[in-house]
Amino acid sequence: MTKNALRAAACAAVLILSSTAAYAQCGGASWYGPGFNGKRAASGEIFNENAMTAAHRSLPFGTKVKVVDQRTGKSVEVTINDRGPYHGSRIIDLSKAAATALGFRNRGTTSVCLAQM
């Protein structure tokens, strides 16, 4: 199976598993925290790298999103409170806490699928 076929299957699985999902997107994820902790996020909130939050280019602030790591199947729920990522084809930038919970913090990036809760 090709990478694109795997991503499509993972996105379909997210939609099936999340019956209330109104939004699905698959792509790259990264994380951020150091250097931003304690500063204002785009939402006006103070960024806390230990909270389960994320940056997305277009979802409204306060949106709850289920993030599923395509490599491991692990998932977390985060709240969108910032804008980004602004690097390549990445679709979400997770807080340090969310990246740790998914298990990709040491790698820096991973492939994920998102479903709006």
RODREN-925271 format. One record per residue: residue in one letter; y, z, x of N, C-alpha, C in turn. Coordinates in nm, 2 decimals. Layout:
// RODREN-925271
+------+--------+--------+--------+--------+--------+--------+--------+--------+--------+
| code |   n.py |   n.pz |   n.px |  ca.py |  ca.pz |  ca.px |   c.py |   c.pz |   c.px |
+------+--------+--------+--------+--------+--------+--------+--------+--------+--------+
|    a |      Y |      Z |      X |      Y |      Z |      X |      Y |      Z |      X |
...
+------+--------+--------+--------+--------+--------+--------+--------+--------+--------+
***
This chain:
// RODREN-925271
+------+--------+--------+--------+--------+--------+--------+--------+--------+--------+
| code |   n.py |   n.pz |   n.px |  ca.py |  ca.pz |  ca.px |   c.py |   c.pz |   c.px |
+------+--------+--------+--------+--------+--------+--------+--------+--------+--------+
|    m |  -0.12 |   0.00 |   0.08 |   0.00 |   0.00 |   0.00 |   0.12 |   0.00 |   0.09 |
|    t |   0.22 |  -0.08 |   0.05 |   0.34 |  -0.09 |   0.13 |   0.43 |   0.04 |   0.11 |
|    k |   0.53 |   0.06 |   0.20 |   0.62 |   0.17 |   0.18 |   0.69 |   0.16 |   0.05 |
|    n |   0.74 |   0.04 |   0.01 |   0.81 |   0.03 |  -0.12 |   0.72 |   0.06 |  -0.24 |
|    a |   0.60 |   0.02 |  -0.23 |   0.51 |   0.05 |  -0.34 |   0.48 |   0.20 |  -0.35 |
|    l |   0.47 |   0.26 |  -0.23 |   0.45 |   0.41 |  -0.23 |   0.57 |   0.48 |  -0.29 |
|    r |   0.69 |   0.43 |  -0.26 |   0.81 |   0.49 |  -0.31 |   0.82 |   0.47 |  -0.46 |
|    a |   0.79 |   0.35 |  -0.51 |   0.79 |   0.33 |  -0.65 |   0.69 |   0.41 |  -0.73 |
|    a |   0.57 |   0.43 |  -0.67 |   0.47 |   0.52 |  -0.73 |   0.51 |   0.66 |  -0.73 |
|    a |   0.58 |   0.71 |  -0.63 |   0.63 |   0.84 |  -0.62 |   0.74 |   0.87 |  -0.73 |
|    c |   0.83 |   0.77 |  -0.74 |   0.93 |   0.78 |  -0.84 |   0.87 |   0.78 |  -0.98 |
|    a |   0.77 |   0.70 |  -1.01 |   0.71 |   0.70 |  -1.14 |   0.64 |   0.84 |  -1.16 |
|    a |   0.58 |   0.89 |  -1.06 |   0.51 |   1.02 |  -1.08 |   0.62 |   1.13 |  -1.11 |
|    v |   0.73 |   1.12 |  -1.04 |   0.84 |   1.22 |  -1.07 |   0.88 |   1.21 |  -1.22 |
|    l |   0.90 |   1.09 |  -1.27 |   0.94 |   1.07 |  -1.41 |   0.83 |   1.12 |  -1.50 |
|    i |   0.71 |   1.10 |  -1.47 |   0.60 |   1.15 |  -1.56 |   0.59 |   1.30 |  -1.56 |
|    l |   0.60 |   1.36 |  -1.44 |   0.59 |   1.50 |  -1.43 |   0.71 |   1.57 |  -1.48 |
|    s |   0.82 |   1.51 |  -1.49 |   0.94 |   1.57 |  -1.53 |   0.99 |   1.50 |  -1.66 |
|    s |   0.93 |   1.55 |  -1.77 |   0.95 |   1.48 |  -1.90 |   1.09 |   1.48 |  -1.95 |
|    t |   1.17 |   1.57 |  -1.90 |   1.31 |   1.58 |  -1.94 |   1.40 |   1.50 |  -1.84 |
|    a |   1.34 |   1.43 |  -1.75 |   1.42 |   1.36 |  -1.64 |   1.50 |   1.24 |  -1.71 |
|    a |   1.63 |   1.24 |  -1.67 |   1.71 |   1.14 |  -1.72 |   1.76 |   1.05 |  -1.61 |
|    y |   1.71 |   1.07 |  -1.49 |   1.76 |   1.00 |  -1.37 |   1.65 |   1.01 |  -1.26 |
|    a |   1.62 |   0.89 |  -1.20 |   1.52 |   0.89 |  -1.09 |   1.58 |   0.81 |  -0.98 |
|    q |   1.56 |   0.85 |  -0.86 |   1.60 |   0.78 |  -0.74 |   1.51 |   0.82 |  -0.62 |
|    c |   1.47 |   0.73 |  -0.54 |   1.39 |   0.76 |  -0.42 |   1.47 |   0.70 |  -0.30 |
|    g |   1.46 |   0.77 |  -0.19 |   1.52 |   0.73 |  -0.07 |   1.52 |   0.84 |   0.04 |
|    g |   1.60 |   0.82 |   0.13 |   1.61 |   0.92 |   0.24 |   1.69 |   1.04 |   0.21 |
|    a |   1.65 |   1.15 |   0.27 |   1.72 |   1.28 |   0.26 |   1.74 |   1.34 |   0.40 |
|    s |   1.85 |   1.41 |   0.41 |   1.88 |   1.48 |   0.53 |   1.93 |   1.62 |   0.49 |
|    w |   1.97 |   1.70 |   0.59 |   2.02 |   1.83 |   0.55 |   2.14 |   1.86 |   0.64 |
|    y |   2.22 |   1.96 |   0.59 |   2.34 |   2.00 |   0.66 |   2.36 |   2.15 |   0.64 |
|    g |   2.44 |   2.21 |   0.72 |   2.47 |   2.35 |   0.71 |   2.56 |   2.39 |   0.82 |
|    p |   2.51 |   2.39 |   0.95 |   2.59 |   2.44 |   1.06 |   2.72 |   2.36 |   1.07 |
|    g |   2.83 |   2.43 |   1.08 |   2.96 |   2.36 |   1.09 |   3.03 |   2.35 |   0.95 |
|    f |   2.95 |   2.36 |   0.84 |   3.00 |   2.35 |   0.71 |   2.99 |   2.48 |   0.63 |
|    n |   2.91 |   2.57 |   0.68 |   2.89 |   2.70 |   0.61 |   3.02 |   2.77 |   0.60 |
|    g |   3.05 |   2.82 |   0.48 |   3.18 |   2.89 |   0.45 |   3.30 |   2.81 |   0.42 |
|    k |   3.28 |   2.68 |   0.43 |   3.39 |   2.59 |   0.40 |   3.38 |   2.54 |   0.26 |
|    r |   3.49 |   2.48 |   0.21 |   3.48 |   2.43 |   0.07 |   3.40 |   2.30 |   0.06 |
|    a |   3.32 |   2.30 |  -0.04 |   3.25 |   2.17 |  -0.08 |   3.34 |   2.09 |  -0.16 |
|    a |   3.30 |   1.97 |  -0.19 |   3.39 |   1.88 |  -0.27 |   3.41 |   1.94 |  -0.41 |
|    s |   3.31 |   2.02 |  -0.46 |   3.33 |   2.08 |  -0.59 |   3.43 |   2.19 |  -0.60 |
|    g |   3.47 |   2.24 |  -0.48 |   3.56 |   2.35 |  -0.47 |   3.49 |   2.48 |  -0.44 |
|    e |   3.36 |   2.48 |  -0.46 |   3.28 |   2.60 |  -0.42 |   3.28 |   2.62 |  -0.27 |
|    i |   3.26 |   2.74 |  -0.23 |   3.24 |   2.77 |  -0.09 |   3.09 |   2.73 |  -0.05 |
|    f |   3.07 |   2.65 |   0.05 |   2.94 |   2.60 |   0.08 |   2.86 |   2.71 |   0.15 |
|    n |   2.74 |   2.74 |   0.10 |   2.65 |   2.84 |   0.15 |   2.52 |   2.77 |   0.19 |
|    e |   2.50 |   2.75 |   0.32 |   2.38 |   2.68 |   0.37 |   2.25 |   2.75 |   0.33 |
|    n |   2.25 |   2.87 |   0.28 |   2.14 |   2.95 |   0.24 |   2.11 |   2.94 |   0.09 |
|    a |   2.20 |   2.86 |   0.02 |   2.18 |   2.84 |  -0.13 |   2.10 |   2.71 |  -0.15 |
|    m |   2.04 |   2.70 |  -0.26 |   1.97 |   2.58 |  -0.30 |   2.06 |   2.47 |  -0.36 |
|    t |   2.14 |   2.41 |  -0.27 |   2.24 |   2.31 |  -0.32 |   2.22 |   2.18 |  -0.24 |
|    a |   2.30 |   2.08 |  -0.29 |   2.29 |   1.95 |  -0.23 |   2.42 |   1.87 |  -0.25 |
|    a |   2.43 |   1.76 |  -0.17 |   2.54 |   1.67 |  -0.18 |   2.48 |   1.53 |  -0.23 |
|    h |   2.54 |   1.47 |  -0.33 |   2.50 |   1.34 |  -0.38 |   2.63 |   1.26 |  -0.40 |
|    r |   2.62 |   1.13 |  -0.39 |   2.74 |   1.04 |  -0.39 |   2.80 |   1.04 |  -0.53 |
|    s |   2.71 |   1.04 |  -0.64 |   2.77 |   1.02 |  -0.77 |   2.73 |   1.11 |  -0.88 |
|    l |   2.62 |   1.19 |  -0.87 |   2.59 |   1.28 |  -0.98 |   2.69 |   1.39 |  -1.00 |
|    p |   2.72 |   1.43 |  -1.12 |   2.82 |   1.53 |  -1.15 |   2.79 |   1.66 |  -1.08 |
|    f |   2.90 |   1.73 |  -1.04 |   2.88 |   1.86 |  -0.99 |   2.81 |   1.95 |  -1.10 |
|    g |   2.72 |   2.04 |  -1.05 |   2.65 |   2.13 |  -1.14 |   2.52 |   2.07 |  -1.19 |
|    t |   2.50 |   1.94 |  -1.16 |   2.37 |   1.88 |  -1.20 |   2.25 |   1.94 |  -1.13 |
|    k |   2.15 |   1.98 |  -1.20 |   2.03 |   2.03 |  -1.14 |   1.93 |   1.91 |  -1.12 |
|    v |   1.88 |   1.91 |  -0.99 |   1.80 |   1.80 |  -0.95 |   1.67 |   1.85 |  -0.89 |
|    k |   1.56 |   1.79 |  -0.94 |   1.43 |   1.82 |  -0.87 |   1.41 |   1.72 |  -0.76 |
|    v |   1.39 |   1.77 |  -0.64 |   1.37 |   1.69 |  -0.52 |   1.23 |   1.70 |  -0.47 |
|    v |   1.15 |   1.59 |  -0.47 |   1.01 |   1.59 |  -0.43 |   1.00 |   1.52 |  -0.30 |
|    d |   0.94 |   1.59 |  -0.20 |   0.92 |   1.52 |  -0.07 |   0.80 |   1.43 |  -0.08 |
|    q |   0.82 |   1.30 |  -0.05 |   0.71 |   1.21 |  -0.07 |   0.60 |   1.23 |   0.03 |
|    r |   0.63 |   1.29 |   0.15 |   0.53 |   1.31 |   0.25 |   0.43 |   1.42 |   0.22 |
|    t |   0.49 |   1.53 |   0.16 |   0.41 |   1.65 |   0.13 |   0.38 |   1.68 |  -0.01 |
|    g |   0.46 |   1.63 |  -0.10 |   0.45 |   1.66 |  -0.24 |   0.52 |   1.79 |  -0.28 |
|    k |   0.58 |   1.86 |  -0.18 |   0.65 |   1.98 |  -0.21 |   0.78 |   1.95 |  -0.29 |
|    s |   0.82 |   2.04 |  -0.37 |   0.94 |   2.01 |  -0.45 |   1.03 |   2.14 |  -0.45 |
|    v |   1.16 |   2.11 |  -0.47 |   1.26 |   2.22 |  -0.49 |   1.36 |   2.18 |  -0.60 |
|    e |   1.43 |   2.27 |  -0.66 |   1.53 |   2.24 |  -0.75 |   1.66 |   2.28 |  -0.68 |
|    v |   1.76 |   2.19 |  -0.68 |   1.89 |   2.21 |  -0.62 |   2.00 |   2.18 |  -0.72 |
|    t |   2.12 |   2.23 |  -0.69 |   2.23 |   2.21 |  -0.77 |   2.33 |   2.12 |  -0.69 |
|    i |   2.38 |   2.01 |  -0.75 |   2.48 |   1.93 |  -0.68 |   2.61 |   2.00 |  -0.68 |
|    n |   2.66 |   2.02 |  -0.56 |   2.80 |   2.08 |  -0.54 |   2.88 |   2.02 |  -0.44 |
|    d |   2.84 |   1.90 |  -0.38 |   2.91 |   1.84 |  -0.28 |   2.89 |   1.69 |  -0.28 |
|    r |   2.97 |   1.61 |  -0.21 |   2.95 |   1.46 |  -0.20 |   2.90 |   1.42 |  -0.07 |
|    g |   2.82 |   1.32 |  -0.07 |   2.75 |   1.26 |   0.05 |   2.61 |   1.23 |   0.01 |
|    p |   2.53 |   1.19 |   0.09 |   2.55 |   1.17 |   0.24 |   2.62 |   1.03 |   0.26 |
|    y |   2.68 |   1.02 |   0.37 |   2.75 |   0.90 |   0.41 |   2.69 |   0.83 |   0.53 |
|    h |   2.56 |   0.84 |   0.54 |   2.49 |   0.78 |   0.65 |   2.38 |   0.69 |   0.60 |
|    g |   2.39 |   0.56 |   0.63 |   2.28 |   0.47 |   0.60 |   2.24 |   0.47 |   0.45 |
|    s |   2.11 |   0.47 |   0.43 |   2.05 |   0.46 |   0.30 |   2.01 |   0.59 |   0.24 |
|    r |   2.05 |   0.70 |   0.30 |   2.02 |   0.83 |   0.25 |   2.08 |   0.85 |   0.11 |
|    i |   2.00 |   0.92 |   0.03 |   2.05 |   0.94 |  -0.11 |   2.09 |   1.08 |  -0.14 |
|    i |   2.05 |   1.18 |  -0.06 |   2.09 |   1.32 |  -0.08 |   2.09 |   1.39 |   0.05 |
|    d |   2.18 |   1.49 |   0.06 |   2.20 |   1.58 |   0.17 |   2.17 |   1.72 |   0.12 |
|    l |   2.07 |   1.78 |   0.17 |   2.03 |   1.91 |   0.12 |   2.08 |   2.02 |   0.20 |
|    s |   2.10 |   2.14 |   0.15 |   2.14 |   2.26 |   0.22 |   2.02 |   2.29 |   0.32 |
|    k |   2.05 |   2.37 |   0.42 |   1.95 |   2.42 |   0.51 |   1.84 |   2.49 |   0.44 |
|    a |   1.87 |   2.57 |   0.34 |   1.77 |   2.64 |   0.26 |   1.67 |   2.55 |   0.19 |
|    a |   1.73 |   2.44 |   0.13 |   1.64 |   2.35 |   0.06 |   1.55 |   2.27 |   0.15 |
|    a |   1.61 |   2.23 |   0.27 |   1.53 |   2.16 |   0.37 |   1.42 |   2.24 |   0.43 |
|    t |   1.45 |   2.37 |   0.44 |   1.35 |   2.46 |   0.49 |   1.23 |   2.48 |   0.39 |
|    a |   1.27 |   2.49 |   0.26 |   1.17 |   2.51 |   0.16 |   1.08 |   2.38 |   0.14 |
|    l |   1.14 |   2.26 |   0.17 |   1.06 |   2.14 |   0.16 |   0.98 |   2.12 |   0.29 |
|    g |   1.02 |   2.19 |   0.40 |   0.94 |   2.18 |   0.53 |   0.98 |   2.07 |   0.62 |
|    f |   1.10 |   2.01 |   0.60 |   1.14 |   1.91 |   0.69 |   1.26 |   1.94 |   0.78 |
|    r |   1.30 |   2.07 |   0.78 |   1.42 |   2.10 |   0.86 |   1.41 |   2.06 |   1.01 |
|    n |   1.30 |   2.08 |   1.07 |   1.28 |   2.05 |   1.21 |   1.28 |   1.90 |   1.24 |
|    r |   1.24 |   1.82 |   1.14 |   1.24 |   1.68 |   1.16 |   1.38 |   1.62 |   1.13 |
|    g |   1.45 |   1.68 |   1.05 |   1.59 |   1.64 |   1.02 |   1.60 |   1.55 |   0.90 |
|    t |   1.51 |   1.46 |   0.87 |   1.51 |   1.37 |   0.76 |   1.37 |   1.36 |   0.70 |
|    t |   1.37 |   1.31 |   0.58 |   1.24 |   1.29 |   0.51 |   1.27 |   1.19 |   0.40 |
|    s |   1.16 |   1.14 |   0.33 |   1.17 |   1.06 |   0.21 |   1.15 |   1.14 |   0.09 |
|    v |   1.24 |   1.12 |  -0.01 |   1.22 |   1.20 |  -0.13 |   1.24 |   1.12 |  -0.26 |
|    c |   1.21 |   1.18 |  -0.37 |   1.24 |   1.12 |  -0.50 |   1.31 |   1.23 |  -0.58 |
|    l |   1.41 |   1.19 |  -0.66 |   1.49 |   1.29 |  -0.73 |   1.47 |   1.26 |  -0.88 |
|    a |   1.47 |   1.37 |  -0.96 |   1.47 |   1.37 |  -1.10 |   1.57 |   1.47 |  -1.15 |
|    q |   1.66 |   1.42 |  -1.24 |   1.76 |   1.51 |  -1.30 |   1.69 |   1.60 |  -1.40 |
|    m |   1.72 |   1.73 |  -1.39 |   1.66 |   1.83 |  -1.48 |   1.73 |   1.84 |  -1.61 |
+------+--------+--------+--------+--------+--------+--------+--------+--------+--------+
***
